[in-house]
Amino acid sequence: MKAAKNNNTKTNGKVMQLEEQSWKQIDAWDRQNTIFFIPLSPMEEHGPHLPVGTDFITARDAAREAIRVLTKTRPDLTCVLFPAIPLGYSKLATDFPGTISTHTNAISLIVSDICSSLARFGFKYAVICTFHMDLGHLKGIYRGMKRAMKHHEIKIVEPWGPYFYHKEVEKREPQVGFDTKKEVHACFRETSLMNYQYPYLVDPSYKNLQSIYRDLYSPRVLGKTFKDIGITEGYVGSPARADSDYGRWYFQQIVDTYTQAAVDLVEGKKTRDLPQKTQVLMRSLFWYK
Ligand SMILES: [Zn+2]
């Protein structure tokens, strides 16, 4: 690949963690300028070569990094890291050990209860940081956000779903010399990401994995599991092509997306929604019960 242009040098600095504060310290935060970053992604198999926490670790670390960036660039804001929640709905990967799937309704209640609790004390802004894009998971998140925003004066955004489903990555990514449209799960992108962030957590056998492709968005696949559609190793794409330079670029995209959404939220700008057709599809998922 061409050298990815990047200006990310991981920033150092203390990140405010909710669990380390007393109620007195929390009560001193300016309600108009405090933003909670809430990482939320499940344990889910990611092929024979990546850890089950791939989405969880990515969401948590990108949220932490976004806070570091904002602490420098927006000292007027109080950015708080909520303890990362290792939960999510996962249908496709359910038949592999290590995948822990939580009911869509449970996700919805978790999101709405957490945000409502914050709102009850006057806090106004929350960013749900997920890296897991299963529509049943997003359905839970969006329902929970809607419920909390209906009953309280809090504004909540989930930025990665709109980035992902508007296919921003394909529009922006550096040239890699092959078709990345078929990279879907534990693939070139996610293996690159982990190679960049945690190379010691990536099993070197990834270099020998054959490329496997499936259209996971075909109507015939919806509601099925990986094993139902003949995916026996738990990945879809070409992990062997992983490149940590690409991983650095991709990680920075996630950080930038979380950061921008937080700024837009406090400044009252309109934040991006999921594409219309994704919303329709998400609502129609009657089997996610
Ligand atoms: Zn993933």
Residues whose N, C-alpha, C, O or C-beta is under 5 A from the ligand:
A	BS01	ZN	D55 F131
